[in-house]
Structures are given as C-alpha cells and as structure tokens.
Amino acid sequence: MTPAAIPAGATAPQLAELAWRRLRPQSWPLPPQAFPAGAALVGGAVRDALLDRLPPQPDLDLVVEEDAIALCRQLGRRHGGSVVVLDAERSIARLVIQGWSIDLARQEGGSLEQDLQRRDYRLNAMALPLGETPVLLDPLEGLTDLRQGQLMAVAEANLLDDPLRLLRGVRLASELGFALDPQTQHWLQQHHASLAGVAGERVLAELEKLAASPDGERGLGQCLAWGLLQPWQAPGGADPQVSALLARLGADQAERLGLSAAERQQALPLARLAVVLDGTGLRALRSSRRLQQRVEQLRRWRQRLGAQAPAQRAEGLSEAERLRLQRDLEEDLPALLLSWPTEPAQAWLERWRDPNDPLFHPRAAIDGLTLQRELGLKASPRLGALLQHLMQQRAFGRVQGRLQALDAAQRWLERHPADGEPAPRRD
C-alpha cells in the first residue's frame, strides 16, 4: 500500500476533512449525530480512510465516554440491528445493522488521548471525533508512519497486554506493504512465546487474514523465522525448502498463471497456510474440520509429487492415483498449481476450468440408485466399489453416458460376484 493517497504538505485539518469525505458518513446506517458527545472514530477506519483503502462498508470502531454496552443496546432499540457483547468487563459491544458492523468501546483513561496511548501500533492510534468540525487527533505521530510506510508499536507493554498484537503487526505490515521498524521487530521476536497463551481461534483468524494479504507469503515467512508459530507450525518449518516454497506463492505467481480474482482469493491463502500448518496445528487452533481436510490433502499431494517436475510425476501416476488426486483437489487444484512451473500449471488450469472435464471433475456416469434399480443391487461396499470403477472408466474416456455405464457395470459385476450369489443380469 503506497502512502501516495496522503497529499504531501496537507495540514492536519485538511487531512481530517479528506478522511471524512472518504468515510462518507452520509452512507452510514446511523448518522454521526446519533452518537453522544465525546464519541470518536478510532483505529482501522481512520487509518484506511487516510490511505484511501476503505471498503464500501468499513467496520467502524468508536470510543465513547459512557457505558458502551448500554449505549449499544439503546441504539439497537432505536435504530434496529442486533447487539453482541464482546467484552463485558471492558464495556465493548457490537451493533450489526444493515450489513454494517459498529463496535463501541468505553474510553480507557481520563481522556481520548490517554485511550490512544494504550493502542497497539501508532498508525492505529489516531482518532476523528464526531463533532461538526473535522479534527484529526494524532498524539503518537501515526500519520508520520503512514507517510513513511512503516509500522511502529506504541510501546512494548502494549503488545504484551494482548499478545495477539504481535501477530497482528506482521499481518498489518503484509496487508499494507509496510516495513516493521527495527525496535518493533525486536519486540515481536523477543516475546514470540507469549502468543502461545492466546485462544487458538483468535490466532487462526489473524493467520487467515495474513495468508490472504498481498504479501502474505513474506509475512508467514517472518512468523516462522521469528518463532511466532512455534506452538502450531508443521514439522520442518525452519527448513530452507519451506522458505523456498513460500517464496513461490506470491501474488505475482498467481498473475503469471492467469488466475482470476476469485481463483486467487481461494487458492493463495490455502496454498500459503498449507506450507506453515498441518492438520495437527490446525486442530490445536480449533479450525473447522473442512479446513483441516483441505490443508492435509494439499500437503499430502505436494509431498507425493515433490518439488522437482511435479507435473511429470502427476502424469505418471496410476489411473487410480490420478483419480484420487483429482477428487481430493477438485475444488483446490489451483492451490497446488501455484507452486508448479508455469506451462504445465496453465495446461492443467485450463482443463480444471472446464466443469465437464471427466477427469478434472470426476463423476460416475450413473448414480447408485439407478444401479440398484436396474441391476437389482443393494446398498453395500460392493456397490461403492462399482461406482468407483465407473467413475474411473468415465474419467479416462472409456465410458460415456448411461447405457455404456450400465454395460460396464454388468461386466464388472460378472468379474466381481457377491459371495454365494450369481452376478445379476439386466432384462
């Protein structure tokens, strides 16, 4: 992310007005006047407004001087939406309304400036009070960091107040394309073990955001090098081969392969996560079973095909193994192809994009219920084996359509009769 969105020489009042225009408060589900006096917008929305990288519906974080939970409930009753209490002790709540997420937090300390002093990074310690005249509060020179493209922690103690901030620093630097200043980098390395005490779900959420960021491969490499992932990383995380694989998973590689935006969004994060984490680590982070399965399958096929000439090895698999590869990675094949040489990867990608390709999207030419009805079969492991056989026959072009599938099924059943029974025949 370039700081070019911040006009050179602009004064603080000019920047405050610019940020408000980019925030488009007229589009918010609640007008600024709905919040009490002293309320201020803080954190990521202020930062991203100055960098001109706001999404259409940015998450809004506001600090208020009163009980934030009570205020959130009051706003919910008055304007609609649902209220979620995020932290009862610190009085933090979220109002979800019309697709927007508005977090309200009670101010910490005796003033807004003191509240900002307790934040994680200087570029997150800026505020826009919701007054009539736009004012940018920047007591810690976060604007300087934005202009210089650097990420600097407010204080060492602030990072330790919530050790997830250690990982968040790497994620923010990767998202913004900023550099961590040397002192902050030292603190991240020095206190890496503190991250082990953070709830796994929170760690995983940050890792998924990091893996999806433009420079996610660089950020994950830093996490490995600095020990931030030690409690969860896959075996061999410090091996040079791991660093080499991560380095091949940049956005430039996705561009060379010609992946669409949607394909990149699905393939890059998974490809990167599967370098640094395995199923064991993901279980410790309390991930979904589906994510564990996707990562394990991708890791298994990477290892099976190796780093040298993976396309040739894949082409040399037996029919059964090749079918297993295509079934395992039917949804996630681009994540595997990202680490391949460009030419074979593009050839495979072209076939994968054809939903009717019988090998890259394997299906049996006939379903189990039809086989039971036409051939008098019962649901059983034998029927499952027959369906697998028919899928393989179709995948490699030997069966097309229902009639050919029934003929192939009959021949298979004759070769594989059930114990004590003659092979069934069609009328």
N, C-alpha and C positions, 0 to 999 in steps of 0.2 A: 504494500500500500504506500503510495507516494504522498508526502506531505504537501504536494502541489495544490491541493484543494484549499489550503490556508493561504490567503493572499499575503504576499510579502509586504511588510510595513503597515499592515492593518492594526488599528488600535483595539484595545480590549472591548470598548463599546461597539465598534464596528463588527468585531467577531461575534459578540453576543447577538447582535441583530441578524447577522448572517446565519448563525446557528438556529435561531428561532424560525427564520424563513425556511430553512431546510427541514426543520422538525414539523412544520405545517400543523400547528396546534388546532387550526380550524377543522382538521380531519380527525382529531381525537374523539373517542366516544364520549368523553367528559371534557367540557371546556376548562381551561386553567382556573377560571373563576369558581369552579365547583370545589376547589381545594381551599383549606383555611389559610389565613395569613401566615407567612413564615415558611410555607411549603416551598421546596426547591427540587428541581430535577437534577439528578446526580448520575455519575457513573458512565456506563457504556453509551447511553443515548447521547450524552453531551459530547463525549469523545468522537463518536461516529458522525455526529452532525458536523463537527469541525472538519473531519476528514471527508465529508460528503460520501459516506458509505452506508447510509441508513436504508434498511429495507422498507417496503411500503407500510408495514405495521411494526415499528420497532417496539421492543419491550421498554416500558417506561418505569424507571426507579425513582421514587420520590421520598424525600426525608421530610417529616412533619414534626412539630414541636409537641404534639399531644399523643394520646394513646392511638397508635396506628391501627390496631385491630378493631377497636370500637369505631374509628373513623371509616375503615374499610366496610364494615357492616352497615354503617349508616349510608354510605354512598351506594352500596348494593341495594338497600331497600328503596332508595330514592330514584336510582337510575337503572336498576336491573343488574343482571350479571350474577355470577357465583363468587363466593368468598372462600379462600383457602388460607388457614392459619399456617404460616411457615415456621415461626419461632415465637411461641407464647412468652418465653422468658424475656426476649429482647423486643417484643412487640413488633413483629413483622408479619404482614398479611398480603395476600394477592387478590386482586379483583380481576376476574376474567369476564370481559364484556365485549360483545360484537367482534370476537376474534382477536381482541387485544388483551395483553397481559400488563397489568399495572401493579407494581409492588410498592407498598407503603411501609416505611420503617420509621420508628420513633428515633428522633435525633439523639445521638450519643454525645455526651458532654454538654457544656453550657452554651455552646454556640454552633452555628453551622461550620465555621472554620475548624473548631475542635473535632467535629464529626469527620470532616475531610481528612484530618490528621491521622485518623485510625484506619484509613483505607489501604488497599494492597499496593497499588502502583500509582505513581504520580499522575500519569495520564488518565487515571480513573478518579482522581481526587479534585475534580472540577465540578462546579455547580452553576445552574441557571435558576435563580429564584423566580417564582411565578408571579412577579409583580408586573405593573403596567409598563415599566421601562426595562428593556433587556439589560441585564448585568451579568457578566461572566466572573465568577469567583474562582481564582486560581492561586491559592496561597502557597502551593508547593511547586509551582512552575511546570505544571503538566503540559502547558502549551509549548514550552521550550522543548520538551521531549517529543511532542508531536512534530514540531518543525524539524528536529534533528533526526527523527526516525529511530529513536531509542526507547527502551523500556527500562525504567528505574524504579526500584522498590521505594516506598515511603520510608520504611525502617525495617531492620531485621526482626524486631519484636512483632511487628505487624504480620509478617509472614508466618511466624510461629503461632500467632493467635488462631490461625486456621491453616494448617499445613497444606491444605489443598491449593492454597495460593502459590506454592512452589511450582506445582504442575501447571497451574493457570498461567503463570508467567511464560512458560515455554509455549503454551497454546496461543496466548495473545501475540507473542513475537512472531509465531508462524502465521497466524491469521493476517497480521498487519504488515508482514515483511520487515519488521523492525529488528534491531540488534539489542540484546541484553547488555546493559553496561557491566563492566568488569566486577564491580562490587556486588551487584545483584547476582551475577552468575556465580560468584564465590559463595554467596549465602545459599543458593539453590544446591550447590554441590555439598556444602558443609552440613546442611540439615536434611539431606535426602531421606535419611532413615525416619524422620518424623512423619513422612507421608504414609507409612505403614499403619498408623493409628486412625486413618480416615476411613469412613464407611466405603466399602467396595463400590456401591452403586454410584457414589459421587466421583470416585476416581475414574470409573468406567465412562461416565458421562463426559468428563474432561478429555479422556483419551479418544473417545469417538469424535469429539469436536476437533481435536488436534489432528487426527488421521484424515479428517475431511478438509482441513485447511490447505491453502495453496502450497505452502512449504511444509506440509505435514511430514514428509519423509525426513527432512532436515531436523524438525522438532523431535520426532521419535528417536532419531539417532542421538540427539543430545540427551534425551531421557535415559537411554541405555548407557551412554558414556558417563553420565553424572550419577548413576546409581538410583535414579528416581523410580525405576520399575523393578528393582531387585526382588521385592516380595512376590511378584507375579510374572516376571518375564519368562519366556520359553528358554529351555536349556540351550547353551551356546550363544546367548545373546551378545557376548563380547567378541565372538569370532569375527575375523575380517570378512568372511563370506556374508555374514549378516549385514554388515555395513555396506558391502558392495551391492547386495540385493536391494536394500533400502534406497540406495542412490539411484537405482534404475527405475524407481517408482515415482518419479516426479511428474508434474503436470505436463512437462514438455514431451515425455514419452507417450502420454495419452493423446497429445496433439499429433505426434508422428503417426500413431496408429489410426488416427481419424475417428476417435471415439466421440460420440455426440455428448452434449452436456449431461443428458440423463444417464448415459452409459458411464461417464466419468464419475458422476455422483454416486453411483452404486459400486463401481469397480475399484476406484482408487482407495477409499477408506478401508475396504475389506482387504485389499492386497497389502496395504501397509500394516494393518493390525495383525494380519496373519504372519508377519515377519517377527514381531516382538512378543506376541502372546500365543499360547496354545490353549487347548481345552481346559487344562488344569488351572491355568492362570485366570481364565475367564470364569470358571466356576467359583474361584475364590473372590472374584469381583462381582459375583451374583448376576452374571449376564443371563440373557434368555438362552434356552436350550437351542433355539434355532441359530443364534449367532455362534454358539459353541460348535454346532454341527458344520456350519459353513466354513468356519476357520479351520477345523480339523480336516475337512475334506480338501480344502485348498492346500494346506500344509502337506497332507499325505501325497497329493499328486505332484507337488513341487519336488518333494523328496524322491518320489518314484521316477520322475523324468529327468531329474538332475539339472544342473546349471549349464552343462555343455550339450549343445544340439538337442534341446528338449523336443523340438518338432519332429526330428527324425526318430527319436525314441518313441514318441507317441504314435507315429505312423507304423512303427514296427511292433506295436502291441498285438497280442492275440485278439480275435474278434470279441471274445467275452470281456477282456480287459478294456478294450477300446469302448465298448458299450458301457461298461461301468464308469469310465471316465466321463463320457458324455452325459450319463444320467446324474452322476454326482455333481457335476458342474454345469448342468443345463442353464441355471439362472446366472451363474457367476463365472462363466468361461472367460469374459474379458479380464477379470482379476488375475487369472493365470497367464493370459496372453501378454499382459503388461511387461512381464519380465522376459519375453521371447524376442528374438530378432524380428525386425520389422516385417520382412517379406512373408515368412510363414504365418506370423501373427495376423497379418491383414487377410491372408487367404482363408484362415480359419474363421476370422471375424465375419467375412462375407458370407460364409456358409451358415454361421450361427445366426445371422440376422434374418435368414430365410426360415420363417416358422414352419414351413412344410418340408424342410430337410429331414429325411427319416433317420439319419444318424445323429445329427446335432440336436434334434428334438425327438428322441426315440419314443415311439408309442407302438403298442400291439395293433395289428391291423383289424383285430376283432376283440370284443370285450369278453370277460369271464362269464357273464350271464348268458350271452349268445352261445358260447361254447357249451355251457351246461344244458341249455335248451336243445341245441341241435345235435349234440353228441351224447346226451344222457349222462353227463358228468356231474359229480358232486364237488362242492367246495372242499378243497383238500390241498396239501402240499404238492400233490401231483398236478393239479390244475395250475398252481402257481408256477411250477417248473415249465409247463406247457406255454403259459403266457410269456414267460421269459424267452423261451425258444422262438416263439412267433415274433416277439419284438426284435430279436437279433436277426431273424430272417428278413424282416422288413427293413431294418436299419442298413443292411448290406445288399439290398436290392433284389432279393430272391423271392419276395412275396409282395404283391400289390393287390389290395382290395380284398373284399370279404370272401369271395369264392376261392381264391388262391389260398387264403388263410385257413379256410376250413379243410381244404385238401392237404395242406401242410400239417395241420393239426391231426388229421386222420393218420397220416403216415407216421407222425411222431408217436401217437398212441399205440400204433401197431408195434413199434420198436420198444415201447416202454409200457407194457401191460401192467395193470394193477395186480397185486398179489392175489392169485387164485381166481382171477377174472379174465375172460377173453377181452380183447380190445373192442370197444364199442364201434359200431358202424352206423353211418347215416343211411336213411332210407333212400 
